[in-house]
């Protein structure tokens, strides 16, 4: 049954308009591997959600939630899910966080969940179709973000990576501006071999904002019946893939030359992802640090200079003590307040 106009929130965007029924809050889950562009996609949604009240749940694997600090205009409508991963079980923390959104005095039109890059989306899906939330929300779709530049056979061997593709209703092939047309065609072929009939949208979220929200929100593509019939045992992917997240904080700034030397000469090949909000001596603003695979960026941010460094590094079989010591050696002064795992 279609909702009447009085029961809908209308999102206008160019020639497109999305009518969001208010009965059963629609939910979109954003999944994707480390550094694929999930937070960039979420910012794209928030920047273009004209007239749509979007609530955001952000989950980070580790003790420092960098992604939550990089979101635009979402402070009052965001719930952080830190210090762990919402993907391992149908867990109460996720259900409780959704209730926080549903019980807000100011009613929200839409809920978007950004998972950690280490998340298997199936347990998250089952939280919405296998608990009491199925009567209060409507799982609209799972969006899988794929980094076209780092896509390859090695990643496809990861259970987490392949599950993110298999359980995505729409796959956003991101950063296509960094690869050739032949490479894009080959990636699409590999994805179709893994997931027959996959819906793939090519985009370059960092350099272009031409992805219409009508293509990714309120699309009604969640295959709820298939998910509900899935009875496979959920594995502990964090153990099987041997991931570790190492947080680092300091109350003193980095020396830029020392930090650059660390990146060029000491960075372990087992590090897949790093992100942080950094403070450099003598600089009037903070810097946003991003590392994904072999690609690294350091961008000045307009906000006031922070009074501490916050950095999260994720990889295979890393040595937390050694990494903390290497980073502390990049600081100015004699002392630093460090957070170790």
C-alpha positions as CSV (number, residue, x, y, z in Angstrom):
1,X,0.0,0.0,0.0
2,X,1.5,3.4,-0.9
3,X,1.7,6.1,1.7
4,X,-0.3,9.3,1.3
5,X,1.6,12.6,0.7
6,X,0.9,13.7,4.3
7,X,2.7,10.6,5.5
8,X,5.8,11.2,3.4
9,X,9.0,13.2,3.6
10,X,10.1,14.4,0.2
11,X,13.7,14.6,-0.8
12,X,14.3,16.9,-3.8
13,X,17.4,16.6,-5.9
14,X,17.5,18.0,-9.4
15,X,14.8,16.1,-11.4
16,X,14.6,13.4,-8.8
17,X,12.5,13.3,-5.7
18,X,12.4,10.6,-3.1
19,X,9.2,10.1,-1.1
20,X,10.0,8.4,2.2
21,X,7.1,6.8,4.0
22,X,7.2,7.6,7.7
23,X,5.7,4.3,8.8
24,X,8.6,2.0,9.5
25,X,11.7,4.1,9.4
26,X,13.8,3.1,6.3
27,X,17.3,1.9,6.9
28,X,20.3,1.9,4.6
29,X,23.5,0.0,5.7
30,X,26.8,1.2,4.2
31,X,29.4,-1.6,4.1
32,X,32.8,-1.8,2.4
33,X,36.4,-2.7,3.1
34,X,39.0,-0.5,4.8
35,X,39.5,2.8,2.9
36,X,36.9,2.2,0.2
37,X,35.1,5.5,0.8
38,X,32.2,4.8,3.2
39,X,32.6,8.0,5.2
40,X,32.8,10.0,1.9
41,X,29.6,8.4,0.8
42,X,27.9,9.2,4.0
43,X,29.0,12.8,3.8
44,X,27.7,12.9,0.2
45,X,24.3,11.7,1.5
46,X,24.3,14.3,4.3
47,X,25.4,17.1,2.0
48,X,22.6,16.4,-0.4
49,X,19.7,15.4,1.9
50,X,17.7,18.5,1.3
51,X,14.6,18.4,3.5
52,X,15.3,14.9,4.7
53,X,16.1,14.4,8.4
54,X,18.8,11.7,8.4
55,X,20.0,9.9,11.5
56,X,23.4,8.3,11.5
57,X,24.9,5.4,13.3
58,X,28.7,5.1,13.0
59,X,30.6,2.1,14.1
60,X,34.4,2.0,14.4
61,X,36.6,-0.9,15.1
62,X,38.8,0.3,18.0
63,X,38.8,2.9,20.8
64,X,39.0,6.1,18.7
65,X,36.1,7.0,16.4
66,X,37.8,9.1,13.7
67,X,35.0,8.7,11.1
68,X,32.4,10.3,13.5
69,X,34.6,13.4,13.7
70,X,34.8,13.7,9.9
71,X,31.1,13.8,9.3
72,X,29.4,17.0,8.2
73,X,26.4,18.5,10.0
74,X,25.4,15.3,11.8
75,X,26.4,16.0,15.5
76,X,22.9,16.1,16.9
77,X,21.6,13.3,14.7
78,X,24.5,10.8,15.2
79,X,25.0,7.9,17.6
80,X,28.5,6.4,17.9
81,X,29.0,2.7,18.2
82,X,32.7,2.5,19.3
83,X,35.1,0.0,20.8
84,X,34.2,-3.0,18.8
85,X,32.3,-4.2,15.8
86,X,28.6,-4.5,15.3
87,X,29.0,-7.2,12.8
88,X,29.8,-10.2,14.9
89,X,26.4,-11.0,16.3
90,X,22.9,-9.7,16.5
91,X,23.8,-7.5,19.4
92,X,21.9,-5.4,21.9
93,X,24.1,-2.3,21.5
94,X,22.9,-1.9,17.9
95,X,19.3,-2.5,18.8
96,X,19.5,0.0,21.7
97,X,21.1,2.6,19.5
98,X,18.3,2.3,16.9
99,X,15.8,2.7,19.7
100,X,17.6,6.0,20.7
101,X,16.9,7.2,17.2
102,X,13.3,6.0,17.1
103,X,12.5,7.6,20.5
104,X,13.9,11.1,19.7
105,X,11.5,13.9,20.3
106,X,12.3,15.2,16.8
107,X,11.3,12.4,14.5
108,X,13.8,11.4,11.9
109,X,12.9,10.4,8.3
110,X,15.8,8.0,7.5
111,X,18.5,6.0,9.2
112,X,21.9,5.4,7.7
113,X,24.4,3.0,9.3
114,X,28.1,3.2,8.4
115,X,29.9,0.0,9.5
116,X,33.6,-0.6,10.1
117,X,35.6,-1.8,7.2
118,X,35.9,-5.1,9.0
119,X,32.2,-5.8,9.2
120,X,30.3,-8.7,7.7
121,X,26.9,-7.1,6.9
122,X,24.8,-10.3,7.4
123,X,24.5,-10.0,11.2
124,X,23.6,-6.3,10.9
125,X,20.9,-7.3,8.3
126,X,19.6,-10.0,10.7
127,X,19.3,-7.4,13.5
128,X,16.7,-5.6,11.4
129,X,14.8,-8.6,10.0
130,X,15.2,-11.0,13.0
131,X,14.4,-8.9,16.0
132,X,11.6,-6.6,17.1
133,X,13.1,-3.9,14.9
134,X,11.4,-5.5,11.9
135,X,8.1,-4.0,13.1
136,X,9.6,-0.5,13.6
137,X,12.0,-0.1,10.7
138,X,12.2,-1.1,7.1
139,X,15.6,-2.3,5.8
140,X,15.8,-0.6,2.4
141,X,19.1,-1.7,1.1
142,X,22.8,-2.5,1.8
143,X,25.2,-0.4,-0.1
144,X,28.6,-1.9,-0.7
145,X,31.5,0.5,-1.5
146,X,34.4,-0.9,-3.4
147,X,37.8,0.8,-4.0
148,X,38.5,0.3,-7.7
149,X,42.2,1.0,-7.3
150,X,42.9,-1.6,-4.7
151,X,40.4,-4.3,-5.9
152,X,42.1,-7.6,-6.6
153,X,42.3,-11.4,-6.2
154,X,44.0,-11.1,-2.8
155,X,41.2,-9.1,-1.3
156,X,38.6,-11.5,-2.7
157,X,40.2,-14.3,-0.7
158,X,39.1,-12.4,2.5
159,X,35.8,-13.8,3.9
160,X,34.9,-10.3,5.1
161,X,35.5,-8.7,1.7
162,X,33.6,-11.3,-0.3
163,X,30.7,-11.2,2.2
164,X,30.4,-7.5,1.8
165,X,30.0,-7.9,-1.9
166,X,27.6,-10.9,-1.7
167,X,25.2,-9.2,0.7
168,X,25.2,-5.8,-0.9
169,X,22.1,-4.8,-2.8
170,X,23.9,-2.1,-4.6
171,X,27.7,-2.1,-5.2
172,X,29.3,1.4,-5.6
173,X,32.5,1.0,-7.6
174,X,34.3,4.0,-6.2
175,X,37.5,5.9,-7.3
176,X,37.0,4.9,-10.9
177,X,38.8,8.1,-11.9
178,X,42.0,6.4,-10.7
179,X,41.8,3.3,-13.0
180,X,41.4,2.6,-16.7
181,X,38.1,1.7,-18.5
182,X,39.6,-1.8,-19.1
183,X,40.3,-2.2,-15.4
184,X,36.7,-1.2,-14.5
185,X,35.3,-3.7,-17.0
186,X,37.5,-6.5,-15.4
187,X,36.4,-5.5,-11.9
188,X,32.8,-5.6,-12.9
189,X,33.3,-9.1,-14.4
190,X,34.9,-10.4,-11.2
191,X,32.1,-9.0,-9.1
192,X,29.5,-10.6,-11.3
193,X,31.3,-14.0,-11.0
194,X,31.0,-13.6,-7.2
195,X,27.4,-12.2,-7.2
196,X,25.4,-13.0,-10.3
197,X,23.1,-10.1,-11.3
198,X,24.9,-7.6,-9.0
199,X,23.8,-4.0,-9.4
200,X,27.0,-1.9,-9.9
201,X,27.2,1.9,-10.0
202,X,30.5,3.5,-11.0
203,X,31.4,6.7,-9.2
204,X,34.3,8.9,-7.9
205,X,33.0,10.3,-4.6
206,X,36.0,12.3,-3.8
207,X,36.2,14.2,-7.1
208,X,32.5,14.3,-8.2
209,X,29.1,14.6,-6.5
210,X,27.0,13.5,-9.4
211,X,25.7,10.3,-7.7
212,X,21.9,11.0,-7.3
213,X,20.5,10.0,-3.9
214,X,17.5,8.5,-5.7
215,X,19.8,5.8,-6.9
216,X,20.9,4.7,-3.4
217,X,18.2,5.7,-0.9
218,X,14.6,4.4,-0.8
219,X,15.4,1.9,-3.5
220,X,13.6,-1.0,-1.9
221,X,16.2,-3.6,-2.9
222,X,16.7,-5.5,0.4
223,X,16.1,-9.2,-0.2
224,X,14.6,-9.7,3.3
225,X,13.3,-13.2,2.6
226,X,16.6,-14.5,1.4
227,X,18.5,-13.0,4.3
228,X,16.0,-14.5,6.8
229,X,16.5,-18.0,5.3
230,X,20.2,-17.8,5.7
231,X,21.4,-20.2,8.4
232,X,25.1,-20.2,7.9
233,X,27.2,-19.9,11.1
234,X,28.7,-16.5,11.5
235,X,32.4,-16.7,11.9
236,X,34.6,-14.5,14.1
237,X,36.2,-12.7,11.2
238,X,38.4,-10.6,13.4
239,X,40.2,-13.7,14.6
240,X,40.3,-15.5,11.3
241,X,41.6,-12.5,9.4
242,X,44.0,-11.6,12.3
243,X,43.2,-7.9,12.3
244,X,44.4,-5.6,15.0
245,X,43.4,-2.0,15.6
246,X,46.0,0.2,17.3
247,X,44.9,3.6,18.6
248,X,47.3,6.4,19.4
249,X,46.8,9.7,21.2
250,X,49.3,12.3,22.3
251,X,49.0,15.7,24.0
252,X,52.0,17.0,22.0
253,X,52.2,17.8,18.3
254,X,54.1,15.8,15.7
255,X,57.3,17.0,14.2
256,X,56.4,17.0,10.5
257,X,59.8,15.9,9.3
258,X,59.9,13.0,11.7
259,X,56.3,11.9,10.9
260,X,57.2,12.0,7.2
261,X,60.2,9.8,7.8
262,X,58.0,7.3,9.7
263,X,55.7,7.1,6.7
264,X,58.4,6.7,4.2
265,X,60.8,4.4,6.0
266,X,59.1,2.7,9.0
267,X,55.5,2.0,8.0
268,X,54.8,-1.8,8.0
269,X,53.6,-3.5,4.9
270,X,51.0,-5.2,7.1
271,X,49.1,-1.9,7.6
272,X,46.0,-1.7,5.4
273,X,44.3,1.3,6.8
274,X,45.2,4.4,8.9
275,X,43.2,7.5,9.6
276,X,43.6,10.3,12.1
277,X,43.2,14.0,13.1
278,X,46.8,15.3,13.4
279,X,48.5,18.2,15.0
280,X,51.8,19.4,13.7
281,X,54.1,21.9,15.4
282,X,53.9,25.4,14.0
283,X,50.7,24.7,12.0
284,X,47.6,26.8,12.7
285,X,45.1,24.1,11.7
286,X,44.5,20.4,12.1
287,X,45.3,17.9,9.4
288,X,43.2,14.9,8.2
289,X,45.4,11.9,7.6
290,X,44.2,9.0,5.4
291,X,46.0,5.9,4.4
292,X,44.4,3.1,2.3
293,X,46.7,0.5,0.9
294,X,49.6,2.3,-0.7
295,X,47.7,5.6,-1.1
296,X,48.3,8.2,1.5
297,X,46.9,11.8,1.9
298,X,47.4,14.6,4.4
299,X,44.9,17.5,4.1
300,X,44.6,20.7,6.1
301,X,41.2,21.2,7.7
302,X,39.6,24.6,8.3
303,X,38.7,23.8,11.9
304,X,40.7,25.2,14.9
305,X,44.0,23.4,15.6
306,X,43.4,20.4,17.9
307,X,45.1,20.1,21.3
308,X,46.0,16.4,20.7
309,X,46.8,13.9,18.0
310,X,44.3,11.0,17.4
311,X,45.3,8.2,15.1
312,X,44.0,4.7,14.4
313,X,46.0,2.1,12.5
314,X,44.5,-1.2,11.3
315,X,46.4,-4.2,9.8
316,X,47.5,-7.8,10.1
317,X,49.7,-9.0,13.0
318,X,51.0,-5.6,14.0
319,X,53.2,-5.0,17.1
320,X,51.3,-2.3,19.2
321,X,54.3,-1.5,21.4
322,X,56.7,-1.0,18.5
323,X,54.2,1.1,16.6
324,X,53.4,3.3,19.6
325,X,57.1,3.8,20.2
326,X,57.7,4.7,16.5
327,X,54.9,7.3,16.7
328,X,56.0,8.7,20.0
329,X,59.4,9.3,18.5
330,X,57.7,11.6,15.9
331,X,56.4,13.9,18.7
332,X,58.0,17.1,19.7
333,X,59.2,17.5,23.3
334,X,60.0,14.9,25.9
335,X,56.7,13.4,27.0
336,X,53.6,12.1,25.4
337,X,50.3,10.6,26.8
338,X,49.8,7.4,24.9
339,X,46.8,5.1,24.6
340,X,47.8,1.5,24.0
341,X,45.7,-1.5,23.3
